[in-house]
Amino acid sequence: MTKRLNTKHLSRPVATRVPVAIARDLLRLVEEIGVDPAELLRQASLAHLIGPPIGGAAAQRGVVQDDFTRLYAHCTWALDAQAARQEGREPLTKEGVDMLCHCIITCRTLADVIERTDRFSALIGPRAGRLRLKVDDGVARLDMATPRKIRNASAYVSDLAGLSTYYRLFGWLIGEDIPLLGAAMRYPPLLDEQTISYLMPVPMQHGAPENSLRFPASYLDRPVLRSHHELEHLLERFPFDVEQPQSLDAPLSERIQHLFSAMLASGEAPATASRLARQFSISVATLKRRLADEGTSLVQLKTEARRALATRLLDDPRLTITEVGRRTQFSDTGAFRRAFQQWTGSSPSRWRELRQGGGQADQ
């Protein structure tokens, strides 16, 4: 599925372990396509796994998660390259995966993410599966249609990795573990059941018409909460770190603050209470109560987002005060000037003068 993985960042303070049977299963498939497992482990800087660690009694402890991430990556590279060769196409690269992530990080909701992902897939041709979303009776079914004519173990691993990647990426973007109602693949089971369950944590239906995921349709309205900074960190290991947490343990106020900032930066008015409540699947009353418990309110969060954007925009000398007020969603320049004076104790013009002159403007 990819060609390179940045391995210099593969370190964690606490090392979890993956059952060694899963590593053996992947290496078995690699050997079946003519790749020497020992050589692959050496190329992945995993020479210490050759012999007893994988094949002996010491294997009962399992493979350290960081080691498995590299092993999974290199096995998938080899198997996807084989699947691409047999179809006469180029494989999807690490750069392609990263570019997709950068393209969708600016989406507003999960539904928007899925639509843009499909558009990206259409641009790069057969290297990525097209996505088709259907909603019926509160259930969303996401099909990943891949144009494969040969459906062997190499193609199976490539498609399973793709399905797992979309599931984990989409959950990460909205900061929640999306509860899967089902998953399906159009192959017979070509990996050990334990391996399949580890890579896709839901009972898998095989022999289906298409590769697919099913989940509650309400998640399609969930807002994208992650930032570009968080994305850069994710891409150091993605998409092969299966243990990467999807949920975002941030307070509701922080999630809404990020959402308001993103909306204002793109010229969109901050979402209303009813829209936010719908996106987070809570009532308006619960939304306001939780924010109150966190010591804030929607008005305060909106005000802070506007203030932060205004101070950033004022650093750009090409923008007039009127334009800054417009971009921060004020009805007129006078209203913006009064609000800015109240926020900072300084007029927008004076603030800009102090900043450009090297002086200190009150924060």
MIPA-720632 format. One line per 8 residues: number of its first residue (from 0); their letters; for each residue y, x, z of N, C-alpha, C. Coordinates in steps of 0.02 Angstrom, whole numbers. Example, Ala and Ser with C-alpha at 12.3 -4.5 7.8 and 13.67 -1.06 7.14 Angstrom:
0	AS	-284,660,390,-225,615,390,-165,660,390; -112,642,354,-53,684,357,2,645,394;
//
This chain:
0	MTKRLNTK	-60,40,0,0,0,0,63,42,0; 60,102,29,116,147,28,91,217,9; 139,262,-1,120,329,-22,135,381,32; 185,369,74,201,419,125,218,384,190; 208,419,244,226,394,310,260,451,348; 316,437,380,350,487,419,311,499,483; 277,555,489,233,567,546,267,604,603; 327,630,593,357,670,646,380,628,705;
8	HLSRPVAT	386,561,695,407,518,750,348,484,785; 287,500,766,230,463,792,212,488,862; 252,469,911,237,487,980,261,431,1025; 223,419,1079,240,368,1127,224,392,1197; 261,370,1248,247,392,1315,179,368,1341; 158,308,1321,94,281,1344,50,270,1282; -8,301,1280,-52,297,1222,-105,244,1234; -106,193,1192,-160,144,1194,-215,168,1147;
16	RVPVAIAR	-272,134,1149,-329,157,1109,-356,100,1067; -381,118,1009,-410,70,961,-485,83,958; -527,31,957,-600,42,954,-618,87,895; -660,136,909,-677,185,858,-714,153,800; -747,96,811,-783,62,757,-735,42,700; -673,27,717,-624,8,666,-607,69,623; -598,127,655,-584,188,618,-643,205,572; -704,198,598,-763,212,558,-768,166,498;
24	DLLRLVEE	-750,103,508,-754,54,454,-708,73,397; -647,94,413,-599,114,361,-621,178,326; -646,225,365,-668,288,335,-730,278,291; -771,229,309,-830,212,267,-807,190,198; -757,147,194,-732,124,130,-701,181,89; -666,225,124,-636,282,90,-690,326,59; -743,337,97,-798,378,71,-831,346,11; -835,279,11,-866,244,-45,-828,251,-110;
32	IGVDPAEL	-764,265,-108,-725,275,-169,-721,349,-188; -759,391,-153,-762,462,-171,-714,508,-136; -682,484,-83,-636,526,-45,-673,553,16; -668,618,27,-701,650,84,-664,631,148; -696,594,194,-662,574,256,-635,632,296; -672,688,299,-648,746,337,-584,774,307; -581,776,240,-521,801,207,-462,754,219; -476,689,216,-423,641,230,-396,649,301;
40	LRQASLAH	-439,659,349,-417,669,418,-376,733,425; -395,785,389,-355,847,391,-286,835,362; -283,799,305,-218,786,274,-174,743,319; -205,702,361,-166,659,407,-151,694,473; -165,760,476,-156,799,538,-199,771,594; -260,750,576,-306,721,624,-373,759,625; -369,824,613,-430,864,611,-469,860,677; -434,847,731,-467,843,797,-514,782,802;
48	LIGPPIGG	-509,735,753,-553,677,753,-617,688,712; -621,744,677,-681,759,638,-738,775,684; -796,745,672,-855,759,712,-860,714,774; -872,743,833,-885,703,893,-834,650,910; -767,663,903,-721,609,922,-732,545,885; -753,549,821,-766,489,782,-840,471,785; -883,521,787,-953,505,779,-996,514,840; -970,539,896,-1012,554,953,-998,509,1013;
56	AAAQRGVV	-1025,531,1071,-1018,491,1132,-946,487,1155; -905,538,1139,-834,537,1160,-796,480,1128; -825,453,1074,-791,399,1038,-789,335,1078; -827,330,1132,-827,269,1171,-758,254,1200; -717,304,1209,-650,293,1236,-603,263,1184; -620,268,1120,-577,242,1068,-530,294,1041; -492,275,989,-445,320,955,-375,305,982; -339,356,1001,-270,347,1025,-229,311,971;
64	QDDFTRLY	-187,265,993,-150,222,946,-110,263,895; -77,315,917,-38,356,870,-82,386,816; -141,409,836,-188,438,787,-213,383,739; -227,325,767,-251,271,723,-198,250,673; -135,250,693,-81,232,646,-82,277,585; -90,342,597,-93,389,540,-157,379,500; -213,369,535,-276,358,500,-274,296,457; -248,241,485,-243,178,448,-198,187,387;
72	AHCTWALD	-143,223,395,-97,234,340,-131,273,283; -163,328,300,-194,369,247,-253,334,214; -292,297,253,-347,259,222,-320,206,175; -267,172,196,-238,120,153,-208,150,90; -174,208,97,-148,242,37,-204,253,-13; -259,282,12,-314,300,-33,-345,237,-65; -355,185,-26,-387,124,-52,-340,86,-99; -276,84,-82,-229,50,-126,-220,88,-192;
80	AQAARQEG	-220,154,-187,-215,194,-249,-275,179,-295; -334,174,-265,-393,157,-304,-387,87,-334; -364,38,-294,-355,-30,-319,-304,-32,-375; -251,9,-370,-201,11,-423,-228,41,-487; -267,96,-480,-296,128,-539,-342,81,-576; -383,44,-539,-431,0,-573,-397,-59,-607; -334,-74,-588,-296,-127,-620,-247,-99,-672; -243,-32,-676,-198,-1,-725,-125,-9,-707;
88	REPLTKEG	-108,-5,-643,-38,-12,-622,-21,42,-571; 44,46,-556,67,92,-504,62,58,-436; 46,96,-383,43,66,-316,113,56,-287; 117,13,-238,179,4,-201,190,64,-156; 251,92,-155,265,152,-117,298,136,-51; 300,186,-7,336,179,56,409,163,43; 438,195,-7,508,181,-24,517,108,-45; 467,80,-79,471,10,-99,470,-37,-39;
96	VDMLCHCI	426,-22,9,423,-62,70,489,-58,108; 516,2,114,579,11,150,636,-26,116; 638,-23,49,691,-57,12,687,-133,21; 626,-159,21,618,-231,35,647,-248,103; 631,-208,154,656,-222,221,732,-221,224; 763,-173,189,836,-170,187,866,-230,150; 830,-256,102,855,-313,64,853,-377,105; 805,-384,150,797,-447,185,828,-447,255;
104	ITCRTLAD	850,-389,280,878,-386,348,942,-427,353; 975,-440,297,1038,-477,297,1028,-553,288; 966,-575,283,953,-647,275,971,-684,339; 983,-749,332,1003,-789,390,944,-817,428; 894,-843,392,837,-875,424,772,-849,394; 716,-866,426,652,-846,401,639,-875,331; 661,-937,320,653,-967,254,689,-925,201; 749,-901,217,786,-858,171,749,-793,160;
112	VIERTDRF	720,-766,213,682,-703,208,625,-711,158; 588,-765,163,530,-776,119,553,-782,47; 607,-819,36,632,-828,-32,654,-761,-62; 691,-721,-23,715,-657,-50,657,-608,-59; 608,-610,-16,549,-567,-24,514,-582,-90; 508,-646,-106,476,-664,-169,517,-639,-229; 583,-644,-224,626,-620,-278,619,-545,-286; 614,-509,-231,603,-437,-233,536,-421,-266;
120	SALIGPRA	484,-458,-248,418,-448,-276,418,-459,-352; 457,-509,-374,462,-523,-446,494,-464,-482; 541,-430,-450,575,-374,-482,530,-313,-491; 484,-302,-444,443,-242,-449,375,-255,-481; 366,-316,-506,307,-331,-546,243,-336,-506; 188,-312,-534,122,-322,-502,109,-279,-441; 157,-237,-422,144,-194,-364,146,-233,-298; 174,-293,-297,177,-334,-236,160,-406,-253;
128	GRLRLKVD	128,-440,-208,108,-509,-220,167,-557,-216; 170,-605,-261,221,-657,-258,206,-704,-200; 259,-731,-170,252,-776,-113,268,-847,-135; 227,-894,-112,238,-965,-125,234,-1002,-59; 288,-1038,-42,292,-1073,21,286,-1148,10; 240,-1179,48,231,-1251,46,234,-1278,117; 268,-1335,126,272,-1366,192,244,-1436,188; 198,-1451,234,166,-1517,234,151,-1537,306;
136	DGVARLDM	179,-1593,326,166,-1622,392,178,-1572,448; 234,-1536,444,253,-1490,497,219,-1422,495; 179,-1410,444,144,-1346,438,167,-1310,375; 186,-1247,383,205,-1205,326,145,-1163,304; 132,-1163,239,79,-1120,211,112,-1071,164; 103,-1007,179,131,-954,139,76,-921,99; 75,-931,33,25,-899,-10,51,-833,-35; 9,-782,-35,25,-717,-64,-20,-709,-126;
144	ATPRKIRN	8,-726,-182,-31,-725,-244,-28,-656,-275; -85,-622,-279,-87,-556,-309,-125,-559,-375; -101,-525,-427,-131,-529,-493,-190,-482,-502; -238,-485,-457,-295,-439,-461,-352,-471,-501; -382,-432,-544,-441,-454,-580,-504,-428,-547; -499,-371,-514,-556,-340,-480,-548,-351,-405; -597,-383,-375,-591,-400,-304,-646,-364,-265; -636,-299,-256,-684,-260,-217,-653,-239,-150;
152	ASAYVSDL	-686,-193,-115,-664,-175,-48,-594,-143,-49; -579,-103,-100,-513,-72,-104,-458,-125,-110; -470,-173,-154,-422,-228,-162,-417,-270,-98; -473,-279,-65,-474,-318,-2,-429,-286,50; -437,-221,62,-396,-187,112,-323,-189,93; -308,-179,28,-239,-181,5,-207,-249,18; -243,-303,2,-216,-370,12,-213,-388,86; -263,-368,125,-260,-382,197,-202,-345,229;
160	AGLSTYYR	-190,-283,209,-133,-246,235,-68,-280,216; -64,-305,154,-4,-340,133,8,-404,173; -44,-443,184,-38,-505,222,-18,-490,294; -49,-439,324,-32,-419,392,40,-393,396; 61,-356,345,129,-330,344,181,-386,344; 171,-435,301,218,-491,298,220,-528,365; 163,-541,394,160,-578,457,198,-541,512; 186,-476,519,219,-438,572,293,-427,558;
168	LFGWLIGE	310,-414,495,381,-404,478,421,-467,489; 395,-524,468,432,-587,476,442,-604,550; 390,-593,590,397,-605,662,448,-558,694; 446,-495,672,493,-445,700,565,-465,683; 577,-488,622,645,-505,602,675,-561,644; 634,-611,663,660,-666,703,651,-654,778; 620,-598,795,613,-580,865,562,-621,903; 513,-650,868,462,-692,899,394,-679,869;
176	DIPLLGAA	343,-687,911,274,-686,885,261,-754,853; 255,-756,788,243,-819,753,171,-841,766; 161,-900,795,92,-923,809,57,-944,744; 7,-907,725,-29,-923,664,-78,-980,676; -78,-1027,631,-125,-1083,633,-187,-1069,591; -183,-1016,551,-240,-997,510,-220,-944,460; -269,-908,435,-260,-858,383,-319,-861,337; -308,-846,274,-362,-850,224,-355,-795,173;
184	MRYPPLLD	-414,-774,146,-415,-726,92,-463,-749,39; -449,-730,-22,-490,-754,-79,-549,-708,-93; -570,-671,-43,-626,-624,-49,-682,-645,-2; -741,-618,-12,-791,-620,41,-771,-570,95; -797,-574,155,-778,-525,207,-806,-456,191; -762,-409,173,-783,-343,151,-768,-289,203; -744,-310,261,-736,-265,318,-773,-294,377; -785,-252,427,-816,-276,488,-771,-328,521;
192	EQTISYLM	-801,-377,553,-763,-432,584,-713,-405,636; -732,-354,673,-687,-325,723,-626,-294,689; -636,-261,633,-580,-231,597,-532,-284,571; -560,-336,541,-518,-391,514,-478,-423,570; -510,-436,627,-476,-468,683,-420,-425,711; -429,-359,710,-378,-314,736,-317,-313,690; -329,-312,624,-273,-309,577,-239,-377,568; -276,-432,577,-248,-499,571,-274,-541,629;
200	PVPMQHGA	-234,-548,683,-259,-577,746,-266,-653,745; -307,-679,699,-320,-750,695,-385,-758,655; -426,-808,670,-488,-817,630,-473,-821,556; -508,-781,517,-495,-775,446,-545,-816,405; -519,-858,360,-561,-895,313,-569,-853,250; -631,-843,228,-643,-804,167,-665,-851,110; -658,-825,49,-676,-864,-9,-626,-920,-24; -564,-912,-1,-512,-963,-11,-482,-957,-81;
208	PENSLRFP	-446,-1009,-104,-414,-1005,-171,-362,-950,-174; -329,-935,-117,-276,-885,-118,-269,-853,-49; -241,-792,-47,-224,-761,16,-167,-801,47; -172,-818,111,-119,-861,139,-116,-856,215; -59,-879,242,-48,-886,313,-22,-957,326; -41,-986,383,-15,-1052,402,16,-1046,471; 75,-1077,479,110,-1074,543,156,-1135,549; 180,-1151,609,224,-1210,617,286,-1204,574;
216	ASYLDRPV	302,-1256,537,359,-1254,491,425,-1247,528; 428,-1263,592,490,-1257,630,515,-1185,631; 470,-1137,622,491,-1066,624,531,-1046,562; 530,-1086,510,568,-1070,450,643,-1071,463; 665,-1109,513,736,-1113,530,758,-1060,579; 711,-1019,604,729,-968,653,777,-918,621; 829,-898,657,877,-850,629,851,-779,632; 872,-738,585,857,-666,586,902,-634,638;
224	LRSHHELE	872,-599,686,909,-572,743,913,-497,744; 875,-464,703,872,-391,705,931,-359,669; 947,-297,688,1003,-260,659,978,-204,614; 1024,-176,575,1006,-119,533,983,-60,575; 1014,-50,633,994,5,677,922,-3,700; 903,-64,719,834,-77,740,787,-67,681; 809,-84,621,766,-77,562,750,-4,549; 800,39,556,787,110,544,734,136,591;
232	HLLERFPF	735,113,653,684,134,701,615,106,682; 614,43,662,550,12,642,518,50,585; 558,70,535,530,99,474,501,168,484; 511,198,542,481,263,555,404,257,554; 379,198,573,306,189,579,280,131,538; 322,86,518,302,25,483,279,43,412; 227,9,386,194,-51,412,126,-38,446; 114,23,468,46,38,492,38,39,567;
240	DVEQPQSL	93,32,604,87,28,677,73,-44,696; 10,-62,699,-10,-131,712,12,-154,781; 22,-107,828,41,-125,896,116,-132,905; 156,-122,852,228,-131,857,244,-201,881; 280,-209,937,295,-277,962,341,-315,915; 326,-379,906,368,-420,863,423,-456,903; 407,-475,965,454,-514,1004,513,-471,1027; 569,-503,1033,631,-470,1053,647,-494,1124;
248	DAPLSERI	641,-449,1172,652,-467,1242,726,-463,1260; 767,-497,1221,839,-497,1233,860,-566,1258; 910,-569,1301,935,-634,1324,958,-676,1266; 957,-742,1277,979,-788,1224,1051,-773,1205; 1094,-756,1253,1164,-742,1238,1170,-682,1191; 1128,-631,1200,1131,-573,1157,1108,-590,1086; 1058,-633,1080,1035,-653,1014,1089,-692,977; 1122,-738,1013,1174,-778,981,1234,-735,964;
256	QHLFSAML	1251,-687,1007,1306,-641,994,1295,-603,929; 1234,-578,920,1217,-542,859,1222,-588,798; 1198,-649,807,1200,-697,752,1271,-714,732; 1314,-726,782,1385,-741,768,1418,-682,732; 1405,-622,754,1435,-562,723,1414,-556,650; 1351,-568,636,1326,-564,567,1357,-618,524; 1364,-678,550,1394,-733,512,1467,-719,495; 1505,-697,544,1576,-682,532,1584,-625,482;
264	ASGEAPAT	1542,-574,489,1547,-516,444,1534,-536,372; 1494,-588,361,1479,-609,293,1523,-667,269; 1573,-684,309,1620,-737,288,1598,-807,306; 1547,-813,348,1521,-878,367,1546,-896,437; 1564,-959,447,1586,-981,513,1527,-980,561; 1538,-962,625,1483,-962,674,1449,-1029,679; 1384,-1029,690,1345,-1090,692,1366,-1135,750; 1358,-1199,740,1374,-1248,793,1318,-1249,845;
272	ASRLARQF	1332,-1282,901,1282,-1287,954,1220,-1323,930; 1229,-1376,891,1171,-1414,867,1128,-1372,819; 1161,-1333,777,1122,-1291,731,1085,-1237,768; 1117,-1206,817,1084,-1155,857,1024,-1183,895; 1035,-1242,925,981,-1274,963,922,-1288,918; 935,-1311,857,881,-1324,810,845,-1260,791; 883,-1206,779,852,-1143,759,809,-1113,814; 829,-1122,877,791,-1094,932,743,-1144,963;
280	SISVATLK	737,-1203,931,690,-1255,953,701,-1276,1025; 763,-1285,1045,780,-1310,1111,834,-1363,1103; 847,-1402,1155,900,-1452,1152,968,-1419,1162; 1021,-1453,1143,1089,-1427,1152,1102,-1417,1227; 1079,-1465,1267,1089,-1459,1339,1055,-1397,1367; 993,-1384,1345,957,-1324,1368,992,-1261,1344; 1016,-1262,1283,1053,-1204,1256,1112,-1187,1300; 1152,-1237,1316,1212,-1226,1357,1194,-1205,1428;
288	RRLADEGT	1141,-1235,1455,1120,-1217,1523,1096,-1145,1528; 1057,-1124,1477,1032,-1055,1478,1089,-1005,1471; 1137,-1021,1429,1195,-976,1422,1235,-973,1487; 1242,-1031,1520,1277,-1033,1584,1241,-990,1636; 1175,-993,1635,1135,-953,1682,1145,-878,1668; 1162,-862,1606,1174,-791,1588,1248,-773,1595; 1288,-820,1621,1357,-806,1636,1404,-809,1577; 1387,-849,1527,1430,-853,1468,1425,-922,1437;
296	SLVQLKTE	1456,-931,1379,1456,-995,1343,1464,-981,1270; 1454,-1033,1229,1462,-1024,1157,1534,-1005,1140; 1582,-1035,1175,1652,-1019,1162,1665,-945,1175; 1639,-920,1231,1649,-850,1248,1616,-804,1197; 1555,-821,1177,1520,-779,1129,1555,-779,1061; 1579,-836,1041,1616,-840,977,1680,-800,981; 1715,-806,1037,1777,-769,1046,1765,-694,1044; 1713,-671,1077,1697,-599,1078,1679,-574,1008;
304	ARRALATR	1641,-614,971,1623,-594,903,1685,-589,859; 1731,-635,866,1793,-633,826,1836,-574,846; 1841,-562,911,1882,-505,934,1853,-439,909; 1787,-431,915,1756,-369,894,1766,-357,819; 1758,-410,779,1767,-403,707,1840,-388,690; 1886,-421,724,1957,-411,710,1977,-338,723; 1955,-310,779,1974,-241,794,1944,-192,743; 1884,-207,718,1855,-164,666,1894,-170,601;
312	LLDDPRLT	1912,-231,582,1947,-241,519,2017,-211,520; 2049,-211,578,2117,-183,583,2117,-108,572; 2059,-76,578,2055,-4,565,2058,11,490; 2052,-41,449,2055,-31,376,2127,-46,353; 2166,5,335,2236,-5,317,2246,-45,253; 2193,-55,215,2200,-93,152,2205,-168,165; 2184,-190,224,2184,-261,239,2249,-282,273; 2278,-336,249,2337,-363,281,2318,-400,345;
320	ITEVGRRT	2367,-411,388,2354,-450,450,2329,-520,432; 2357,-548,380,2336,-615,358,2263,-615,337; 2242,-563,301,2172,-558,279,2125,-550,338; 2145,-509,387,2103,-501,446,2095,-567,483; 2150,-605,488,2146,-671,520,2100,-718,482; 2103,-716,416,2061,-759,375,1988,-742,385; 1972,-677,385,1902,-656,391,1873,-670,460; 1916,-677,509,1892,-694,577,1896,-769,590;
328	QFSDTGAF	1903,-808,535,1897,-881,537,1954,-916,575; 2016,-889,569,2074,-924,596,2107,-964,542; 2136,-1021,562,2165,-1067,513,2229,-1039,482; 2266,-999,520,2327,-969,493,2342,-904,531; 2389,-865,504,2405,-800,533,2434,-806,602; 2474,-858,613,2505,-867,679,2452,-877,734; 2402,-917,719,2349,-928,768,2312,-863,783; 2301,-824,731,2267,-760,741,2309,-713,784;
336	RRAFQQWT	2374,-709,770,2417,-664,809,2418,-684,882; 2421,-749,896,2423,-771,966,2357,-756,1001; 2302,-767,967,2237,-754,997,2228,-679,1010; 2248,-637,962,2240,-566,969,2282,-539,1027; 2343,-566,1033,2387,-547,1089,2354,-564,1156; 2322,-622,1158,2288,-643,1219,2227,-599,1234; 2191,-579,1182,2131,-537,1192,2149,-467,1217; 2200,-437,1187,2212,-365,1196,2278,-348,1231;
344	GSSPSRWR	2323,-397,1236,2388,-382,1263,2434,-348,1214; 2412,-346,1151,2451,-313,1098,2448,-355,1035; 2500,-351,994,2499,-386,930,2453,-348,882; 2426,-382,831,2384,-346,782,2419,-287,750; 2484,-295,734,2521,-240,702,2528,-181,749; 2544,-194,813,2551,-140,861,2485,-106,873; 2431,-144,877,2365,-116,886,2349,-67,829; 2363,-89,767,2349,-47,709,2391,17,711;
352	ELRQGGGQ	2454,11,730,2498,70,733,2471,121,783; 2450,96,841,2425,141,892,2361,175,870; 2317,138,838,2253,166,816,2264,217,760; 2307,201,713,2318,246,656,2359,307,677; 2399,298,730,2440,354,753,2405,398,803; 2343,381,818,2305,422,866,2316,401,938; 2354,347,949,2365,322,1016,2307,281,1041; 2308,261,1103,2255,222,1132,2275,150,1139;
360	ADQ	2240,106,1103,2251,34,1109,2205,7,1164; 2230,-37,1205,2190,-65,1259,2131,-103,1230; 2073,-92,1259,2013,-127,1236,2004,-191,1275;
//
